[in-house]
Amino acid sequence: MKYIRLKWNHTNPDEPVWIFSELDPDGKEVRKIECFRNGFCDVATATASSGTAALMTLPLPDMSVLARRDPEFTPVEITKDQFEEVWVKRQFMAP
């Protein structure tokens, strides 16, 4: 598994600013957390989701491609422990 954190650089309060994804070996999302400026987070898994969060159906491109493709996104690879820390904090919202 691979874990990434995307910073979405924008000013729209209706869109998340932090996106955390757990990716399988093929690059497909397994779990996702979308956090907004106000601290609220939506989550998604293969079986359920909250709010507008949803897993991508296609594999995510490599982080270098993500960074070049859209300057609004700043991707960083994180550890499983870092992902789990955010997931556990937001589990009360988890499906």
C-alpha positions in Angstrom: 0.0 0.0 0.0 1.0 3.6 -0.6 -0.2 6.7 1.3 -0.4 10.2 0.0 -1.5 13.6 1.2 -2.6 16.3 -1.3 -2.8 19.9 -0.4 -5.4 21.6 -2.6 -4.5 25.2 -3.0 -7.7 27.1 -3.6 -10.1 29.5 -1.8 -13.5 27.7 -2.3 -14.9 26.9 1.2 -17.1 24.2 -0.3 -14.1 22.1 -1.4 -11.6 20.1 0.8 -8.1 21.5 1.2 -6.4 18.3 2.4 -7.0 14.9 0.7 -5.5 11.8 2.2 -5.5 8.6 0.2 -4.6 5.0 0.8 -3.6 3.4 -2.5 -3.4 -0.3 -3.5 -0.4 -1.6 -5.5 -2.2 -0.6 -8.7 -2.6 3.0 -7.5 -6.3 2.8 -6.9 -7.8 4.4 -3.8 -8.8 2.1 -1.0 -9.7 4.7 1.6 -9.9 8.5 1.4 -10.3 11.4 3.8 -11.2 14.9 2.5 -10.7 17.7 5.1 -12.1 21.2 4.8 -10.9 24.5 6.1 -13.3 24.4 9.1 -11.8 21.0 10.2 -14.7 18.8 9.1 -13.7 15.7 7.1 -15.6 13.4 4.8 -14.4 9.8 4.3 -14.8 7.1 1.7 -14.2 3.4 1.4 -15.2 0.8 -1.2 -18.5 0.2 0.6 -19.6 3.5 1.9 -18.9 7.3 2.1 -19.9 10.4 3.9 -20.7 13.8 2.3 -19.3 14.2 -1.1 -16.2 12.0 -0.6 -15.8 9.2 -3.2 -13.0 6.9 -4.3 -11.5 7.5 -7.7 -12.3 4.7 -10.1 -9.0 5.0 -12.0 -5.5 4.6 -10.6 -3.9 7.9 -9.5 -0.9 9.0 -11.5 2.5 9.0 -9.9 3.1 11.9 -7.5 5.6 13.6 -9.9 2.9 13.6 -12.6 0.3 15.0 -10.1 2.6 17.8 -9.2 3.3 18.7 -12.8 -0.2 18.3 -14.1 -1.9 20.8 -11.8 -0.1 23.4 -9.7 -3.2 23.7 -7.4 -2.2 20.3 -5.9 0.9 19.7 -3.7 1.3 15.9 -3.3 3.4 14.3 -0.5 3.9 10.7 0.2 3.2 9.9 3.9 3.6 6.8 6.0 0.9 4.3 6.9 1.1 5.5 10.5 0.5 9.1 9.4 -2.6 8.1 7.4 -3.9 5.9 10.2 -3.6 8.8 12.7 -5.8 11.0 10.5 -8.2 8.1 9.8 -8.6 7.3 13.6 -9.2 11.0 14.4 -12.0 11.1 11.8 -13.4 7.6 12.4 -16.5 9.0 14.1 -17.4 10.2 10.6 -16.3 7.0 8.9 -18.9 4.8 7.1 
